[in-house]
Amino acid sequence: MPAAVAQKISQDLTRVLSEPGVQAKMRELGAEPAPSSPEAFADVLKKDRQKWGEIVRLSGASVD
């Protein structure tokens, strides 16, 4: 995805996720709004893949 497009989406999402009504509805549904940059989100995904990948490997789980 072009960086300019990712940045525009990020800006729009940050604006929407900052609205009190959206935040209230998300919390009501059990989510925690956490707007961030595309770079910060990529870092979260990388850390989650490492963490959960290791947990799955240690568990011995497999796909049938």
CHARMM internal coordinates of N, CA and C (Angstrom, degrees):
IC EDIT
DIST 1 N 1 CA 1.4401
DIST 1 CA 1 C 1.5284
ANGL 1 N 1 CA 1 C 107.04
DIST 1 C 2 N 1.3114
ANGL 1 CA 1 C 2 N 117.29
DIHE 1 N 1 CA 1 C 2 N 135.24
DIST 2 N 2 CA 1.4623
ANGL 1 C 2 N 2 CA 119.29
DIHE 1 CA 1 C 2 N 2 CA 177.39
DIST 2 CA 2 C 1.5338
ANGL 2 N 2 CA 2 C 111.20
DIHE 1 C 2 N 2 CA 2 C -59.68
DIST 2 C 3 N 1.3225
ANGL 2 CA 2 C 3 N 115.85
DIHE 2 N 2 CA 2 C 3 N 141.47
DIST 3 N 3 CA 1.4732
ANGL 2 C 3 N 3 CA 120.88
DIHE 2 CA 2 C 3 N 3 CA -177.83
DIST 3 CA 3 C 1.5200
ANGL 3 N 3 CA 3 C 111.68
DIHE 2 C 3 N 3 CA 3 C -56.79
DIST 3 C 4 N 1.3254
ANGL 3 CA 3 C 4 N 117.81
DIHE 3 N 3 CA 3 C 4 N -37.89
DIST 4 N 4 CA 1.4678
ANGL 3 C 4 N 4 CA 120.87
DIHE 3 CA 3 C 4 N 4 CA -179.24
DIST 4 CA 4 C 1.5289
ANGL 4 N 4 CA 4 C 110.96
DIHE 3 C 4 N 4 CA 4 C -63.72
DIST 4 C 5 N 1.3080
ANGL 4 CA 4 C 5 N 117.29
DIHE 4 N 4 CA 4 C 5 N -38.01
DIST 5 N 5 CA 1.4681
ANGL 4 C 5 N 5 CA 121.31
DIHE 4 CA 4 C 5 N 5 CA 179.03
DIST 5 CA 5 C 1.5273
ANGL 5 N 5 CA 5 C 109.62
DIHE 4 C 5 N 5 CA 5 C -68.44
DIST 5 C 6 N 1.3277
ANGL 5 CA 5 C 6 N 116.97
DIHE 5 N 5 CA 5 C 6 N -45.33
DIST 6 N 6 CA 1.4641
ANGL 5 C 6 N 6 CA 120.70
DIHE 5 CA 5 C 6 N 6 CA 178.29
DIST 6 CA 6 C 1.5269
ANGL 6 N 6 CA 6 C 110.96
DIHE 5 C 6 N 6 CA 6 C -60.14
DIST 6 C 7 N 1.3170
ANGL 6 CA 6 C 7 N 116.49
DIHE 6 N 6 CA 6 C 7 N -41.01
DIST 7 N 7 CA 1.4605
ANGL 6 C 7 N 7 CA 120.35
DIHE 6 CA 6 C 7 N 7 CA 179.67
DIST 7 CA 7 C 1.5233
ANGL 7 N 7 CA 7 C 111.44
DIHE 6 C 7 N 7 CA 7 C -65.45
DIST 7 C 8 N 1.3424
ANGL 7 CA 7 C 8 N 117.52
DIHE 7 N 7 CA 7 C 8 N -39.85
DIST 8 N 8 CA 1.4667
ANGL 7 C 8 N 8 CA 121.68
DIHE 7 CA 7 C 8 N 8 CA 179.20
DIST 8 CA 8 C 1.5271
ANGL 8 N 8 CA 8 C 110.03
DIHE 7 C 8 N 8 CA 8 C -65.24
DIST 8 C 9 N 1.3144
ANGL 8 CA 8 C 9 N 117.11
DIHE 8 N 8 CA 8 C 9 N -44.53
DIST 9 N 9 CA 1.4688
ANGL 8 C 9 N 9 CA 120.77
DIHE 8 CA 8 C 9 N 9 CA 178.04
DIST 9 CA 9 C 1.5185
ANGL 9 N 9 CA 9 C 109.98
DIHE 8 C 9 N 9 CA 9 C -61.20
DIST 9 C 10 N 1.3175
ANGL 9 CA 9 C 10 N 116.76
DIHE 9 N 9 CA 9 C 10 N -44.05
DIST 10 N 10 CA 1.4624
ANGL 9 C 10 N 10 CA 121.50
DIHE 9 CA 9 C 10 N 10 CA 179.26
DIST 10 CA 10 C 1.5198
ANGL 10 N 10 CA 10 C 111.47
DIHE 9 C 10 N 10 CA 10 C -60.43
DIST 10 C 11 N 1.3191
ANGL 10 CA 10 C 11 N 116.65
DIHE 10 N 10 CA 10 C 11 N -44.97
DIST 11 N 11 CA 1.4702
ANGL 10 C 11 N 11 CA 120.69
DIHE 10 CA 10 C 11 N 11 CA 179.30
DIST 11 CA 11 C 1.5244
ANGL 11 N 11 CA 11 C 110.77
DIHE 10 C 11 N 11 CA 11 C -62.42
DIST 11 C 12 N 1.3281
ANGL 11 CA 11 C 12 N 116.81
DIHE 11 N 11 CA 11 C 12 N -44.09
DIST 12 N 12 CA 1.4665
ANGL 11 C 12 N 12 CA 120.48
DIHE 11 CA 11 C 12 N 12 CA 179.94
DIST 12 CA 12 C 1.5258
ANGL 12 N 12 CA 12 C 111.50
DIHE 11 C 12 N 12 CA 12 C -64.71
DIST 12 C 13 N 1.3369
ANGL 12 CA 12 C 13 N 116.42
DIHE 12 N 12 CA 12 C 13 N -43.24
DIST 13 N 13 CA 1.4677
ANGL 12 C 13 N 13 CA 119.51
DIHE 12 CA 12 C 13 N 13 CA 178.58
DIST 13 CA 13 C 1.5242
ANGL 13 N 13 CA 13 C 112.02
DIHE 12 C 13 N 13 CA 13 C -64.59
DIST 13 C 14 N 1.3167
ANGL 13 CA 13 C 14 N 116.36
DIHE 13 N 13 CA 13 C 14 N -40.47
DIST 14 N 14 CA 1.4675
ANGL 13 C 14 N 14 CA 120.34
DIHE 13 CA 13 C 14 N 14 CA 178.33
DIST 14 CA 14 C 1.5272
ANGL 14 N 14 CA 14 C 110.07
DIHE 13 C 14 N 14 CA 14 C -60.91
DIST 14 C 15 N 1.3297
ANGL 14 CA 14 C 15 N 116.26
DIHE 14 N 14 CA 14 C 15 N -42.68
DIST 15 N 15 CA 1.4664
ANGL 14 C 15 N 15 CA 120.45
DIHE 14 CA 14 C 15 N 15 CA 179.27
DIST 15 CA 15 C 1.5226
ANGL 15 N 15 CA 15 C 110.48
DIHE 14 C 15 N 15 CA 15 C -62.34
DIST 15 C 16 N 1.3351
ANGL 15 CA 15 C 16 N 116.91
DIHE 15 N 15 CA 15 C 16 N -47.63
DIST 16 N 16 CA 1.4647
ANGL 15 C 16 N 16 CA 121.10
DIHE 15 CA 15 C 16 N 16 CA -178.49
DIST 16 CA 16 C 1.5273
ANGL 16 N 16 CA 16 C 111.05
DIHE 15 C 16 N 16 CA 16 C -66.11
DIST 16 C 17 N 1.3384
ANGL 16 CA 16 C 17 N 117.05
DIHE 16 N 16 CA 16 C 17 N -44.10
DIST 17 N 17 CA 1.4647
ANGL 16 C 17 N 17 CA 120.21
DIHE 16 CA 16 C 17 N 17 CA -178.28
DIST 17 CA 17 C 1.5246
ANGL 17 N 17 CA 17 C 112.87
DIHE 16 C 17 N 17 CA 17 C -69.95
DIST 17 C 18 N 1.3203
ANGL 17 CA 17 C 18 N 117.26
DIHE 17 N 17 CA 17 C 18 N -11.66
DIST 18 N 18 CA 1.4645
ANGL 17 C 18 N 18 CA 120.92
DIHE 17 CA 17 C 18 N 18 CA 177.46
DIST 18 CA 18 C 1.5228
ANGL 18 N 18 CA 18 C 112.19
DIHE 17 C 18 N 18 CA 18 C -88.82
DIST 18 C 19 N 1.3186
ANGL 18 CA 18 C 19 N 117.13
DIHE 18 N 18 CA 18 C 19 N -9.01
DIST 19 N 19 CA 1.4651
ANGL 18 C 19 N 19 CA 120.56
DIHE 18 CA 18 C 19 N 19 CA -179.54
DIST 19 CA 19 C 1.5234
ANGL 19 N 19 CA 19 C 109.45
DIHE 18 C 19 N 19 CA 19 C -73.97
DIST 19 C 20 N 1.3398
ANGL 19 CA 19 C 20 N 116.93
DIHE 19 N 19 CA 19 C 20 N 130.22
DIST 20 N 20 CA 1.4739
ANGL 19 C 20 N 20 CA 120.36
DIHE 19 CA 19 C 20 N 20 CA -177.10
DIST 20 CA 20 C 1.5229
ANGL 20 N 20 CA 20 C 113.74
DIHE 19 C 20 N 20 CA 20 C -55.75
DIST 20 C 21 N 1.3262
ANGL 20 CA 20 C 21 N 118.11
DIHE 20 N 20 CA 20 C 21 N -39.57
DIST 21 N 21 CA 1.4635
ANGL 20 C 21 N 21 CA 120.37
DIHE 20 CA 20 C 21 N 21 CA -179.64
DIST 21 CA 21 C 1.5131
ANGL 21 N 21 CA 21 C 112.24
DIHE 20 C 21 N 21 CA 21 C -64.74
DIST 21 C 22 N 1.3044
ANGL 21 CA 21 C 22 N 117.22
DIHE 21 N 21 CA 21 C 22 N -39.97
DIST 22 N 22 CA 1.4636
ANGL 21 C 22 N 22 CA 121.80
DIHE 21 CA 21 C 22 N 22 CA 178.62
DIST 22 CA 22 C 1.5291
ANGL 22 N 22 CA 22 C 109.24
DIHE 21 C 22 N 22 CA 22 C -67.48
DIST 22 C 23 N 1.3151
ANGL 22 CA 22 C 23 N 116.80
DIHE 22 N 22 CA 22 C 23 N -43.15
DIST 23 N 23 CA 1.4647
ANGL 22 C 23 N 23 CA 120.31
DIHE 22 CA 22 C 23 N 23 CA 178.90
DIST 23 CA 23 C 1.5260
ANGL 23 N 23 CA 23 C 110.88
DIHE 22 C 23 N 23 CA 23 C -61.22
DIST 23 C 24 N 1.3345
ANGL 23 CA 23 C 24 N 116.22
DIHE 23 N 23 CA 23 C 24 N -43.44
DIST 24 N 24 CA 1.4622
ANGL 23 C 24 N 24 CA 120.07
DIHE 23 CA 23 C 24 N 24 CA -179.27
DIST 24 CA 24 C 1.5245
ANGL 24 N 24 CA 24 C 111.02
DIHE 23 C 24 N 24 CA 24 C -62.80
DIST 24 C 25 N 1.3226
ANGL 24 CA 24 C 25 N 117.20
DIHE 24 N 24 CA 24 C 25 N -43.74
DIST 25 N 25 CA 1.4639
ANGL 24 C 25 N 25 CA 120.87
DIHE 24 CA 24 C 25 N 25 CA -179.22
DIST 25 CA 25 C 1.5305
ANGL 25 N 25 CA 25 C 110.63
DIHE 24 C 25 N 25 CA 25 C -65.92
DIST 25 C 26 N 1.3123
ANGL 25 CA 25 C 26 N 116.85
DIHE 25 N 25 CA 25 C 26 N -41.81
DIST 26 N 26 CA 1.4627
ANGL 25 C 26 N 26 CA 119.58
DIHE 25 CA 25 C 26 N 26 CA 178.71
DIST 26 CA 26 C 1.5219
ANGL 26 N 26 CA 26 C 110.90
DIHE 25 C 26 N 26 CA 26 C -61.71
DIST 26 C 27 N 1.3258
ANGL 26 CA 26 C 27 N 116.56
DIHE 26 N 26 CA 26 C 27 N -43.88
DIST 27 N 27 CA 1.4748
ANGL 26 C 27 N 27 CA 119.68
DIHE 26 CA 26 C 27 N 27 CA 179.23
DIST 27 CA 27 C 1.5224
ANGL 27 N 27 CA 27 C 111.06
DIHE 26 C 27 N 27 CA 27 C -64.69
DIST 27 C 28 N 1.3288
ANGL 27 CA 27 C 28 N 115.91
DIHE 27 N 27 CA 27 C 28 N -37.65
DIST 28 N 28 CA 1.4548
ANGL 27 C 28 N 28 CA 120.61
DIHE 27 CA 27 C 28 N 28 CA 177.31
DIST 28 CA 28 C 1.5332
ANGL 28 N 28 CA 28 C 110.56
DIHE 27 C 28 N 28 CA 28 C -60.18
DIST 28 C 29 N 1.3135
ANGL 28 CA 28 C 29 N 116.70
DIHE 28 N 28 CA 28 C 29 N -33.65
DIST 29 N 29 CA 1.4573
ANGL 28 C 29 N 29 CA 122.12
DIHE 28 CA 28 C 29 N 29 CA -179.29
DIST 29 CA 29 C 1.5288
ANGL 29 N 29 CA 29 C 112.85
DIHE 28 C 29 N 29 CA 29 C -89.06
DIST 29 C 30 N 1.3350
ANGL 29 CA 29 C 30 N 117.00
DIHE 29 N 29 CA 29 C 30 N 2.86
DIST 30 N 30 CA 1.4533
ANGL 29 C 30 N 30 CA 121.19
DIHE 29 CA 29 C 30 N 30 CA 176.10
DIST 30 CA 30 C 1.5160
ANGL 30 N 30 CA 30 C 114.73
DIHE 29 C 30 N 30 CA 30 C 90.65
DIST 30 C 31 N 1.3245
ANGL 30 CA 30 C 31 N 117.19
DIHE 30 N 30 CA 30 C 31 N 13.45
DIST 31 N 31 CA 1.4675
ANGL 30 C 31 N 31 CA 120.64
DIHE 30 CA 30 C 31 N 31 CA 179.24
DIST 31 CA 31 C 1.5200
ANGL 31 N 31 CA 31 C 109.26
DIHE 30 C 31 N 31 CA 31 C -107.11
DIST 31 C 32 N 1.3076
ANGL 31 CA 31 C 32 N 115.86
DIHE 31 N 31 CA 31 C 32 N 154.87
DIST 32 N 32 CA 1.4622
ANGL 31 C 32 N 32 CA 121.22
DIHE 31 CA 31 C 32 N 32 CA 177.54
DIST 32 CA 32 C 1.5258
ANGL 32 N 32 CA 32 C 108.31
DIHE 31 C 32 N 32 CA 32 C -115.42
DIST 32 C 33 N 1.3457
ANGL 32 CA 32 C 33 N 116.89
DIHE 32 N 32 CA 32 C 33 N 109.14
DIST 33 N 33 CA 1.4667
ANGL 32 C 33 N 33 CA 118.62
DIHE 32 CA 32 C 33 N 33 CA 179.84
DIST 33 CA 33 C 1.5232
ANGL 33 N 33 CA 33 C 110.94
DIHE 32 C 33 N 33 CA 33 C -62.88
DIST 33 C 34 N 1.3177
ANGL 33 CA 33 C 34 N 115.05
DIHE 33 N 33 CA 33 C 34 N 129.97
DIST 34 N 34 CA 1.4621
ANGL 33 C 34 N 34 CA 119.87
DIHE 33 CA 33 C 34 N 34 CA -177.85
DIST 34 CA 34 C 1.5232
ANGL 34 N 34 CA 34 C 109.87
DIHE 33 C 34 N 34 CA 34 C -144.59
DIST 34 C 35 N 1.3272
ANGL 34 CA 34 C 35 N 116.08
DIHE 34 N 34 CA 34 C 35 N 74.69
DIST 35 N 35 CA 1.4672
ANGL 34 C 35 N 35 CA 117.78
DIHE 34 CA 34 C 35 N 35 CA 179.16
DIST 35 CA 35 C 1.5274
ANGL 35 N 35 CA 35 C 111.01
DIHE 34 C 35 N 35 CA 35 C -62.23
DIST 35 C 36 N 1.3331
ANGL 35 CA 35 C 36 N 115.14
DIHE 35 N 35 CA 35 C 36 N 142.48
DIST 36 N 36 CA 1.4617
ANGL 35 C 36 N 36 CA 119.70
DIHE 35 CA 35 C 36 N 36 CA 179.54
DIST 36 CA 36 C 1.5235
ANGL 36 N 36 CA 36 C 108.92
DIHE 35 C 36 N 36 CA 36 C -153.95
DIST 36 C 37 N 1.2843
ANGL 36 CA 36 C 37 N 115.44
DIHE 36 N 36 CA 36 C 37 N -177.31
DIST 37 N 37 CA 1.4681
ANGL 36 C 37 N 37 CA 120.29
DIHE 36 CA 36 C 37 N 37 CA 179.20
DIST 37 CA 37 C 1.5280
ANGL 37 N 37 CA 37 C 109.76
DIHE 36 C 37 N 37 CA 37 C -85.53
DIST 37 C 38 N 1.3265
ANGL 37 CA 37 C 38 N 117.47
DIHE 37 N 37 CA 37 C 38 N 161.67
DIST 38 N 38 CA 1.4641
ANGL 37 C 38 N 38 CA 119.43
DIHE 37 CA 37 C 38 N 38 CA 175.58
DIST 38 CA 38 C 1.5306
ANGL 38 N 38 CA 38 C 111.82
DIHE 37 C 38 N 38 CA 38 C -58.05
DIST 38 C 39 N 1.3133
ANGL 38 CA 38 C 39 N 117.44
DIHE 38 N 38 CA 38 C 39 N -36.29
DIST 39 N 39 CA 1.4625
ANGL 38 C 39 N 39 CA 121.37
DIHE 38 CA 38 C 39 N 39 CA 179.71
DIST 39 CA 39 C 1.5311
ANGL 39 N 39 CA 39 C 111.25
DIHE 38 C 39 N 39 CA 39 C -66.50
DIST 39 C 40 N 1.3255
ANGL 39 CA 39 C 40 N 116.20
DIHE 39 N 39 CA 39 C 40 N -42.75
DIST 40 N 40 CA 1.4666
ANGL 39 C 40 N 40 CA 120.29
DIHE 39 CA 39 C 40 N 40 CA 179.41
DIST 40 CA 40 C 1.5254
ANGL 40 N 40 CA 40 C 110.77
DIHE 39 C 40 N 40 CA 40 C -65.81
DIST 40 C 41 N 1.3339
ANGL 40 CA 40 C 41 N 116.96
DIHE 40 N 40 CA 40 C 41 N -39.30
DIST 41 N 41 CA 1.4596
ANGL 40 C 41 N 41 CA 120.46
DIHE 40 CA 40 C 41 N 41 CA 179.04
DIST 41 CA 41 C 1.5267
ANGL 41 N 41 CA 41 C 110.63
DIHE 40 C 41 N 41 CA 41 C -66.91
DIST 41 C 42 N 1.3179
ANGL 41 CA 41 C 42 N 117.25
DIHE 41 N 41 CA 41 C 42 N -40.42
DIST 42 N 42 CA 1.4687
ANGL 41 C 42 N 42 CA 120.96
DIHE 41 CA 41 C 42 N 42 CA 176.74
DIST 42 CA 42 C 1.5218
ANGL 42 N 42 CA 42 C 110.52
DIHE 41 C 42 N 42 CA 42 C -60.16
DIST 42 C 43 N 1.3233
ANGL 42 CA 42 C 43 N 117.32
DIHE 42 N 42 CA 42 C 43 N -37.84
DIST 43 N 43 CA 1.4636
ANGL 42 C 43 N 43 CA 121.56
DIHE 42 CA 42 C 43 N 43 CA 178.32
DIST 43 CA 43 C 1.5287
ANGL 43 N 43 CA 43 C 110.75
DIHE 42 C 43 N 43 CA 43 C -65.79
DIST 43 C 44 N 1.3280
ANGL 43 CA 43 C 44 N 116.76
DIHE 43 N 43 CA 43 C 44 N -41.42
DIST 44 N 44 CA 1.4715
ANGL 43 C 44 N 44 CA 120.71
DIHE 43 CA 43 C 44 N 44 CA 177.62
DIST 44 CA 44 C 1.5241
ANGL 44 N 44 CA 44 C 109.62
DIHE 43 C 44 N 44 CA 44 C -61.34
DIST 44 C 45 N 1.3323
ANGL 44 CA 44 C 45 N 116.86
DIHE 44 N 44 CA 44 C 45 N -45.49
DIST 45 N 45 CA 1.4641
ANGL 44 C 45 N 45 CA 120.33
DIHE 44 CA 44 C 45 N 45 CA 179.94
DIST 45 CA 45 C 1.5219
ANGL 45 N 45 CA 45 C 111.37
DIHE 44 C 45 N 45 CA 45 C -62.11
DIST 45 C 46 N 1.3162
ANGL 45 CA 45 C 46 N 117.24
DIHE 45 N 45 CA 45 C 46 N -41.69
DIST 46 N 46 CA 1.4623
ANGL 45 C 46 N 46 CA 121.35
DIHE 45 CA 45 C 46 N 46 CA 179.49
DIST 46 CA 46 C 1.5325
ANGL 46 N 46 CA 46 C 110.52
DIHE 45 C 46 N 46 CA 46 C -61.23
DIST 46 C 47 N 1.3374
ANGL 46 CA 46 C 47 N 116.26
DIHE 46 N 46 CA 46 C 47 N -46.60
DIST 47 N 47 CA 1.4669
ANGL 46 C 47 N 47 CA 120.30
DIHE 46 CA 46 C 47 N 47 CA -179.98
DIST 47 CA 47 C 1.5281
ANGL 47 N 47 CA 47 C 111.32
DIHE 46 C 47 N 47 CA 47 C -64.88
DIST 47 C 48 N 1.3443
ANGL 47 CA 47 C 48 N 116.90
DIHE 47 N 47 CA 47 C 48 N -39.68
DIST 48 N 48 CA 1.4652
ANGL 47 C 48 N 48 CA 120.11
DIHE 47 CA 47 C 48 N 48 CA 178.52
DIST 48 CA 48 C 1.5272
ANGL 48 N 48 CA 48 C 111.13
DIHE 47 C 48 N 48 CA 48 C -64.53
DIST 48 C 49 N 1.3341
ANGL 48 CA 48 C 49 N 117.98
DIHE 48 N 48 CA 48 C 49 N -41.55
DIST 49 N 49 CA 1.4700
ANGL 48 C 49 N 49 CA 120.58
DIHE 48 CA 48 C 49 N 49 CA 178.37
DIST 49 CA 49 C 1.5288
ANGL 49 N 49 CA 49 C 110.57
DIHE 48 C 49 N 49 CA 49 C -61.20
DIST 49 C 50 N 1.3289
ANGL 49 CA 49 C 50 N 116.21
DIHE 49 N 49 CA 49 C 50 N -42.29
DIST 50 N 50 CA 1.4656
ANGL 49 C 50 N 50 CA 119.67
DIHE 49 CA 49 C 50 N 50 CA 179.29
DIST 50 CA 50 C 1.5292
ANGL 50 N 50 CA 50 C 110.58
DIHE 49 C 50 N 50 CA 50 C -64.30
DIST 50 C 51 N 1.3291
ANGL 50 CA 50 C 51 N 115.92
DIHE 50 N 50 CA 50 C 51 N -49.10
DIST 51 N 51 CA 1.4620
ANGL 50 C 51 N 51 CA 121.08
DIHE 50 CA 50 C 51 N 51 CA -177.23
DIST 51 CA 51 C 1.5243
ANGL 51 N 51 CA 51 C 111.33
DIHE 50 C 51 N 51 CA 51 C -62.01
DIST 51 C 52 N 1.3291
ANGL 51 CA 51 C 52 N 117.24
DIHE 51 N 51 CA 51 C 52 N -54.92
DIST 52 N 52 CA 1.4548
ANGL 51 C 52 N 52 CA 120.51
DIHE 51 CA 51 C 52 N 52 CA -174.98
DIST 52 CA 52 C 1.5182
ANGL 52 N 52 CA 52 C 112.07
DIHE 51 C 52 N 52 CA 52 C -73.87
DIST 52 C 53 N 1.3364
ANGL 52 CA 52 C 53 N 117.27
DIHE 52 N 52 CA 52 C 53 N -29.58
DIST 53 N 53 CA 1.4569
ANGL 52 C 53 N 53 CA 119.48
DIHE 52 CA 52 C 53 N 53 CA 175.31
DIST 53 CA 53 C 1.5172
ANGL 53 N 53 CA 53 C 110.82
DIHE 52 C 53 N 53 CA 53 C -61.19
DIST 53 C 54 N 1.3146
ANGL 53 CA 53 C 54 N 116.48
DIHE 53 N 53 CA 53 C 54 N -44.05
DIST 54 N 54 CA 1.4671
ANGL 53 C 54 N 54 CA 121.42
DIHE 53 CA 53 C 54 N 54 CA 178.39
DIST 54 CA 54 C 1.5279
ANGL 54 N 54 CA 54 C 110.90
DIHE 53 C 54 N 54 CA 54 C -64.52
DIST 54 C 55 N 1.3202
ANGL 54 CA 54 C 55 N 117.14
DIHE 54 N 54 CA 54 C 55 N -41.80
DIST 55 N 55 CA 1.4737
ANGL 54 C 55 N 55 CA 120.81
DIHE 54 CA 54 C 55 N 55 CA 179.62
DIST 55 CA 55 C 1.5229
ANGL 55 N 55 CA 55 C 110.14
DIHE 54 C 55 N 55 CA 55 C -62.88
DIST 55 C 56 N 1.3219
ANGL 55 CA 55 C 56 N 117.56
DIHE 55 N 55 CA 55 C 56 N -43.28
DIST 56 N 56 CA 1.4672
ANGL 55 C 56 N 56 CA 120.76
DIHE 55 CA 55 C 56 N 56 CA 179.21
DIST 56 CA 56 C 1.5191
ANGL 56 N 56 CA 56 C 110.14
DIHE 55 C 56 N 56 CA 56 C -64.86
DIST 56 C 57 N 1.3335
ANGL 56 CA 56 C 57 N 117.64
DIHE 56 N 56 CA 56 C 57 N -44.37
DIST 57 N 57 CA 1.4716
ANGL 56 C 57 N 57 CA 120.62
DIHE 56 CA 56 C 57 N 57 CA 178.32
DIST 57 CA 57 C 1.5304
ANGL 57 N 57 CA 57 C 110.64
DIHE 56 C 57 N 57 CA 57 C -58.52
DIST 57 C 58 N 1.3265
ANGL 57 CA 57 C 58 N 117.23
DIHE 57 N 57 CA 57 C 58 N -46.43
DIST 58 N 58 CA 1.4641
ANGL 57 C 58 N 58 CA 120.98
DIHE 57 CA 57 C 58 N 58 CA -179.29
DIST 58 CA 58 C 1.5252
ANGL 58 N 58 CA 58 C 113.00
DIHE 57 C 58 N 58 CA 58 C -66.34
DIST 58 C 59 N 1.3214
ANGL 58 CA 58 C 59 N 116.45
DIHE 58 N 58 CA 58 C 59 N -29.60
DIST 59 N 59 CA 1.4604
ANGL 58 C 59 N 59 CA 119.86
DIHE 58 CA 58 C 59 N 59 CA -178.68
DIST 59 CA 59 C 1.5329
ANGL 59 N 59 CA 59 C 112.03
DIHE 58 C 59 N 59 CA 59 C -74.71
DIST 59 C 60 N 1.3299
ANGL 59 CA 59 C 60 N 115.60
DIHE 59 N 59 CA 59 C 60 N -22.73
DIST 60 N 60 CA 1.4564
ANGL 59 C 60 N 60 CA 119.04
DIHE 59 CA 59 C 60 N 60 CA -177.34
DIST 60 CA 60 C 1.5235
ANGL 60 N 60 CA 60 C 112.99
DIHE 59 C 60 N 60 CA 60 C 81.05
DIST 60 C 61 N 1.3006
ANGL 60 CA 60 C 61 N 118.09
DIHE 60 N 60 CA 60 C 61 N 8.02
DIST 61 N 61 CA 1.4712
ANGL 60 C 61 N 61 CA 121.64
DIHE 60 CA 60 C 61 N 61 CA -179.76
DIST 61 CA 61 C 1.5160
ANGL 61 N 61 CA 61 C 109.68
DIHE 60 C 61 N 61 CA 61 C -62.75
DIST 61 C 62 N 1.3299
ANGL 61 CA 61 C 62 N 115.27
DIHE 61 N 61 CA 61 C 62 N 148.40
DIST 62 N 62 CA 1.4566
ANGL 61 C 62 N 62 CA 119.77
DIHE 61 CA 61 C 62 N 62 CA 176.73
DIST 62 CA 62 C 1.5221
ANGL 62 N 62 CA 62 C 109.28
DIHE 61 C 62 N 62 CA 62 C -144.82
DIST 62 C 63 N 1.3128
ANGL 62 CA 62 C 63 N 114.96
DIHE 62 N 62 CA 62 C 63 N 162.93
DIST 63 N 63 CA 1.4595
ANGL 62 C 63 N 63 CA 121.33
DIHE 62 CA 62 C 63 N 63 CA 178.34
DIST 63 CA 63 C 1.5144
ANGL 63 N 63 CA 63 C 108.06
DIHE 62 C 63 N 63 CA 63 C -96.39
DIST 63 C 64 N 1.3261
ANGL 63 CA 63 C 64 N 116.24
DIHE 63 N 63 CA 63 C 64 N 127.87
DIST 64 N 64 CA 1.4722
ANGL 63 C 64 N 64 CA 120.12
DIHE 63 CA 63 C 64 N 64 CA 179.31
DIST 64 CA 64 C 1.5055
ANGL 64 N 64 CA 64 C 110.36
DIHE 63 C 64 N 64 CA 64 C -84.81
END
COOR INIT
IC SEED 1 N 1 CA 1 C
IC BUILD
